[in-house]
């Protein structure tokens, strides 16, 4: 009987898991961290509670998996776990930077022994010859950054990938919120050696009324094609994207950045309204992008915040998954980003069922396509809508607010907000 019960539980767990999206074997997942390519493997780290399918305020670790195609993954031992005074209460989000000599370095947020103050920590691979990067060490000089006086101790986190300016100095951004206000900001730090970091006098960007900026991202995009570029590239052929996660959304602005003056001239400001450009209008948050030097593309990962109840999560034994990895590039207008699942996702497709004839549908009618026996199917369909053609009342697509195309009224955002870590729930 016990064997039968165990088998039933296993079958339930398999049936309830997704087939194509990345997720750990069990328990909690949130932000993607430090995606990179190293010695033949794509690496994805992620926020993980190894003990339960819920967010933990005292023990979040870095899960770690590797892949050669970003479709099929091998789960490894955790990369970072709370172990020192500067991260004893959790290892929160961060990013990876590939140094000029090819060594990867991680900057992440530690919740320290001092009332869970958020500090920035450096981690280095123990063995750079290991393509799986299975072990990481935390130098004794940590932490390398602490909250400045105008930022609350619990609103200083999620360092970006670092980049080099024309002067050879490293730069990195930290997400933050100004003390006693709702002003969100990306604080700029600079370093000669990746050890000693100095805060720049003013934030690279700040906006009133947004609250805390989580998981910022900052990178160049080409204005001449779809190809991605290294994060330190800065010339006339690129513009820069600054992404911040706030209000349950991943919003971004596009502008021109000068490392000589540390000026980022954005085309517009964050408003915390539907006017902000977003990566996605679904339950998509805390994304992290990286430059794939193998195929010269920039790839973005995001966290899918599910809408299952806490009770259902415990029944399933897991909670949280990643979006499919997406390639991102600049639209030909230069005003927004484009994105599409990476080409490797096509490897998931097996048998193809096609229907090339045109059929007329009436309201409420159904049409069955035979030959589909899989439990899941990827469907591509084209609609011909004659009544929309040459209709002067139809607006140009660029003039339509994307938010009007999506209906979020079925989602309980109070539940989503309760799952997100923010300044006030530590």
N, C-alpha and C positions, 0 to 999 in steps of 0.2 A: 504493500500500500504506500509506504514511504517513497519507494522508487517511482510509482505512478504519479504521486503528488509532485515530486521534484521534476519529472518530465513535463507535467502540465504547466508548472511555473516557468520552465525554460521555454516552452512553446509560446506562452503568453508574452514573455519578455521579447522573444524574437518577433512575434506578430506586431507588437506595439512599437518596435523601433523603426526608424526610417531606413529606407534601402539605399539612398544615394547621398544624403547629406552627411557631413562629418559629425560624429559625436563619439564620446568615450564609451567604454563598455557599460558603465552604469554611473549613477549619481549625478551631481550637478556640474553644469558647464555654463560659463558666461563669456566674457570678452575674448576674442582672438588676440594673441600676443606674438610679437616678434616673428612673423612669417619671413622666411628667407630660403635661398638656395645655397647649398654648401656641399662641395665634393660629390656631386651626383645625386643628391637627395634634396627634396623640398621638405622644409621643417615647419611645423605648425605647433606653437605652444598655446595654451589656453588656460583661463581661470577655471579652477576645478575644486570642488569640495569632495574629497575622496570618501567621506563618511556617510553622506546622505544626499538625496535628490533635492536639496534646498540650499540657498545661499547661507554661508556661515560668516558670522561677524568676528570670528576668532581664528579660523584656520582655512584660508584659501591658499592653494598651492598652484604651481605651474605644471599642468599636464603637458605631455610631449609626444608627438607622433611624427613619423616620417613617411614619405612617399616618393615614387619616381614619376608619378603622373598626376598627382593631386586628385586622384579618383580612388585608388586602392591604398589604404593606409596601414601602417604597422604601429601599434601602440607600444611606447617604451616606458621605462620607469620615469617618475616625475623628475623634472629638471631642477626645480627650485622648491624648497620647503622651508617653513619658518625654522630658523636654527640659531640666529644671532640676536643680540639686543636690538639691532636696527630693523629686524623684520620678524620678530618673535610672534607677533599677532596676526600675520598674514603676509603673503607675497602677492601684491596687487599688480595691475597691468603695467606694461612697458613695451619696448621695441628693441630690435637688433640693428646694429650697424656693422658693416663689413669694413674693417680698417684697410689702409693702402697695402699692407703686407698680406692681405687675404684673411686675417683672423677676425672671427665674429666676436662682438662684445654686446652684452645686454645691459640696458638701463631699465630698472623697474622700480616700482613703488613699494617700500617696506612700511609696515605699520609697527612702530617701535615700542619698546617697553615703557616709554614715557607717555602714558595715556593714549596710546595708539596714534601718536603723531605720525603724519605721513612724510616720509623722507625718500630721497632718490638714492638707489643702490646700484653699484656696478657688479656684474658677474662675468666671469671669463671661463672659457672651456678648459677643463683640466688637461685634455689631450687634443691638440689641434689636428693631429693626424687621424683622429677618429671621425669618419664621415657622418656617423650617427650622433655625434656630440652628446654622448650619454651622461657625462658628468660635468658639472659646473662648480666653480669655486668663487667665493666672495672675499675679495681682498680685505685686509685688516683696516685699510684706510677709509672704509665706508663709515657713514654715508657721505656722499659727495655733494648733496644739496639738501637744505632744510627750508621750511617755509619762511619767507620774509615776514617782516613785522606787520605788513598790511594785509596779510593773508591768514585766515583761520588755520589752526594746526591740522584740521581734517579736510581742507579744501586745496590740496597741493599734490597733484598726482598725474600718472600716466604719461611719462616722457615719450617724445616722438623719436623716430630714427634721427640720428645726428647727420649733419651735412657740413661740408667745408666751404668757407668763403674764399674770396680771392686773396685774402691775407694769410691763408693757411690755417686759420683758427677753426676749431669745431664749433658748431652751434646746435642747440637743442631747445625744444619748447616743452614747457610743463603746463598742464591745464590747471586753472585756479579760479577762485572767486574772491573779490575784494571784501575785506572785513566790513561787516555792518551794512552792506549794500547787496544788490542783486546784479552787480557788474561782473560778467564773466570775462576771462582774459587768458591769453597765451603768453606766459612769461618766458623771455629769451635768456638763455645762459650761453656763455662762450668759454672755450678752453683751448690751451695750447697742447695739452698732453692727455686729455680724456680723464684726468684725475682731479685737477684743480679747476673748479668751475666758478665763474663770476657772473652775477646777475647783471643784465643790461639795465640801464636806468629806467626805461619805459617798456611796457609790454609791446610785443610785435603787433598785436591787435587786441582790442577790448570792445565790449558792447554792453550797454545798459539793459537791464531788464531780462537777461537770459538766465541768470543764475550760474551755477558752476559749469565750467567747460570740462567735460570728461573726454578722455581718449582723443586728444587732438592729433591731427595728421597734417603734414606740410611737405609738399613735393612739387617738382616742376612737371609740366605737361607740354608736349610739342605742339606748336601751332601749324606745323606743316604736314602732319600725317598721324597715323594711328600708333606709330612706334613709341614705346616708353623710353624714358631716359633716366640715367642714374640720378640719385637724389641730390648730388652736389652740382649737377649741371645748371649753369645760369648764364644764358646769353640771349641774343635777340630772337632766337628761334623758339623760346619757351615762355610760358607764363606760369604762375604758381597758384596752387590750390591750398587753401587752409580749411580743414574740416574740423568741426567741433561737435560733440555729442551733448545735447541738452534738451530738456523738455520732452524726452522720449523719442527724439529724432536725431538723425545724422545730417547736419546742415553744412553747407560749404559756400565759400566765396572764392572768386577768381580775381587775381590782380598781378601787379608787377612788383618784384622784389629786388632790392639792391643790398648786397652784403656789405658794400662800402659805407652806406649810410644807415643800414639796418632799418630801411623803410619798406613797408609792404603797403602799396597803394591798392586797396581793394576796390572793385567796381561798385560795391554796395556794402552795406552793413548788415549784420545779423539783427533781426527784429523780433524773433521768437513768435512769428506769425506765419500764416500760410504763404507769405511772400518770399520766405527764405527758400533758396534752392536746397533740395534734399536728394540724397542718394537713392532713397526708397520711401514710398508712402505706406509700406506695410510695417510689421513689427520687426524692424531692422535697427540695430544699435551697436555702438562701440566698435565700429569697423576699423580695420588696420590694413593699409596697402603696402606693397613692396615692389621693387623693381626686379623683374626676372631677367637677368643678364643673358640667360641661355637663348631666349626667344625675343629679347628686346621688347618687353611689354610690361605694363604695370598692372598688378593683380590685386584685387581688393577682397578681403574677407569680412563678413559681418556676423553678428550674433542674432539669431532668431529667438525673440522672446515669445515663448509659447503662451497660450491662453488657457491651458489646462489648470484645474484647481490644484492646490497643494495636496489634497487628498488623492487625486488621480496620479500626481507625480510619484507619491510614495507607493501606490499600487503598481505603477510601471517600473519603478526602481531607477528612473532617470529623469532628467529635466534639462532642456536646452540643447540646441544644435546650431551648426554653422550654416550660413547660406552656401550655395554653390559658389566657388570662386569665380570672380568676374574680371574680365579685362576692361580697363577704363581708358578713355582717351578724350581729347577735346573735340567737341562738335565743330563743324565747319564754320558756324557763326562766331565761334570764339567766346560764346556767352554761357555755355553750359557743358557738362560732361556727358559722354555717351558710355554705355556699358553693355556687356554681353557675356554670357557664360563662356569660360575658356574652351578652346577647341577640343581639349581632351575629354570633355563631358560627352562628346559624341560617341566615345567608346562604350558608353553604357547602353547604347541602342543596339538591339538585336534584330529581330524580325520586323520588317516594314510592311504595313498594310496601307494601301493607297486607294483613294477614290477620287478620280480625276474629273468625273462628270459634274455638271452644275445642276443643283436641285433648288427648287423654289420652296421656301418654308412659309407657312402661315402662322399667325400668333397661336402659341400653345401647342404646336405640332411637334412631333418627335421623329427621329430618323435613326435607325439602327445600322451600324456598320459591322458586318460579320467578319470573323476571322481574328478578332482580338481575344486572346485567351490569357494574357498576362494579368497579374494582379494590379500592375501599374502601367500606365501608358503615357508617352509624351505625344501630345496632340498638336499638330499644326493645321490651322484652318484659315481659309481666306473667304471673306464675305464681300459680296457685290451688293452695294446699297444704292440703287439708281436714284432714289429720291434725294440723296445728298449731293449728287453731282450737279455742278453749276447752280448751286443754291446760294444766293447772295446773303442769306441770313446765317450761314455757317461760317464761323470765325476761322481764321488761319490757325493752324495747329500751334504755332509759336505764341499765339495770343491767349491760348486757353490755360487757365490755372490748373496745374497738374492735380492739385488737391481736390478739384471738383470731379475728377475721374474716379475717385476712390471713396468708398463709404465706410467709415470707421465706427458707425453707430452700433454695430454688433459687438464691439470689443469693450471690455470693462477696463478702462485705463487706470482706475484706482488699483486694480490687481496688478497691472504692469508696473505702475510706479512703486508699489510695495516691494517688488522684486528687484528693482534697480538700486544699486548702492548710490548714495548721494551724501551730501555734506552732513545731513542731520540724523542719519540712522545708524551711526557707528556705535 
